Amino acid sequence: MTKTIHYQKTHFITSAPDIRHLPEDEGIEVAFAGRSNAGKSSALNRLTNQKSLAKTSKTPGRTQLINLFKVEDNCHIVDLPGYGFAQVPLELKKKWQKSLGEYLQKRESLKGLVVLMDIRHPMKDLDQQLIYWAVESNLPVQVLLTKADKLKSGARKAQLLNIREQALEYPGDVSVDLFSSSKGIGVDQLRAKLDTWFAPALLDDVIEIVEE
């Protein structure tokens, strides 16, 4: 028996430049990461049925901080800085990459990583590096092929099969699904995946209530 997670109640907690400025390393965190134009903010807003939980920008690369959102007690979503956008200065890129790697490798409460990729431009170098980091840290990875509505059905399915085949090369738990913020494709599957990752924290809550 576990609690139902109400993603629409998700709310912003804090922003931090690196893991040293985040709240205590406890509970369960699920991180969202992706290239600056992968549609990460739109996906978070669709997941939570909120229009402006995550700030969307016409200028990719604006999210330069680690943003923490509370879903339920002991359950948090972390919006990691977008990466790989050409117009961002090299020094800033290096800083982001360092904070991304540090967070993925050292944050104990991190229990799952969602990597968002534009279905038309998936598996760039930094995407692959991110998945390797996660796999080496024994983190399960959910790849979302975003903007899936931009391709016709046949091309969409072909790309999904192609990326799923590539994902088999990683020696870890890497799954791949289609996603579209505008059409709602894959939203239910994403919530179901997050439910399983957050379940241990919610189970603890239920046990405490029963014991009381």
Disulfide bonds with the S-S distance in Angstrom:
none
